[in-house]
Amino acid sequence: MTESPHPDEIEFRILPEDGGHEVPVALLMQGLQGLQQLIHFSALSVENKAVRQRVRVSGEMQRNYTFHCRPPEKGSFKVSGRVGDLNRSTLINPNVARVVGLALAFSHATMEGNEEKLVSLVTDSRLRVRMLDCLRGMAPPPGAGYAFEFQNSVGPAVRLDEVLKQRIESVLSPEETRQSTRTITGQLSSISFTEHRLSLFYAPKERTLECLYDGSLEPMLFENRRALVQVTGQVVDAEDGHPRQIVEVSQIEELDLSPFVVTEFMPEVPLTAPLRLEPFLSDDEQLLRLEYPELDIDVFAPTRGELLNELREQLAMLWTEYALEEDENLSEPARQLKSRLLTLTNLQAYAARQN
């Protein structure tokens, strides 16, 4: 990005990693809305505003720190603009540069998993968690084949990619807690907005699970009030081994069944053309699955992030154990699989990298 004398400048980009030339409108809105929220939360920290159970940004603060976008540049998915109040363009808000700088520094520390730096940047624990949740919600879905980048006039860009959610999980909860945390998929059957309580229909046992949620999730819950969602938290099992209650909820997300875009078997082994795999739910609705019989791919996991990890492991296994294996060591079905694998990638380019 060309250096600018204006500290309020921000450049936002969407990177379609599959090499495409189109992006969903919802993805653009998700990124820009998340960036605006991150700026507002950063302003709360810079101006030392008290944060209660539910983070609220006053109307005045929203106006003072609005991200105003210019028209997108032709031939790119890049949007640039500045932070401030256009109605007071002749007045310089001395805090704008600090707010933009904090949003970027906090994002970089999150990508690095640097918990100590996160605490030093934002000392209020409630606000810090909200900012992490904001980044998590801003990230493209795992496996979708997209990434976001944003930066100001100085310093490196922040890249929000498909592994961001897992990095944030490692910051928000210690390892021993993550080991006992589970994700349950179910249909929202009722929501009490006054009590911040929801009921989740658990299909395998046709029972209803109760859990409390954070008020910041209400817009998403309202939009999905009769849809399938995924609730992550500490799960209390009944005697039959199935959950009867979800406590200490850490995350609630709408179920995302958008396609996975495969662009490589493993690092430095790109496909000549991307593969799009459509995820679907298992019969009990508790696992996401991906199947691609032509390549013997069949993986499953509770969440998109875990499913992406399983898919990557299977792709790497297919390449190393079949594509790189000598024909005489393979059965006839295995040799046919090897042939299908090799037709999907540029073997000469791979060999050149190895040399």
Secondary structure by P-SEA (a helix, b strand, c coil): ccccccccbbbbbbbcccccccccaaaaaaaaaaaaaaaaaaaaaaaccccccbbbbcaaaaaaccccccccccccccccccccccccccccccaaaaaaaaaaaaaaaaaaccaaaaaaacccaaaaaaaaaaaaaacccccccbbbbbbccccbbbbbccaaaaaaaaaaccaaaaaabbbbbbccccccccccbbbbbbccccbbbbbcccccaaaaaaaaccbbbbbbccccccccccccccccccccccccccbbbbccccccccccbbbbbbbbbcccccbbbbbbccccbbbbcccaaaaaaaaaaaaaaaaaaccccccccccaaaaaaaaaaaaaccaaaaaaaac
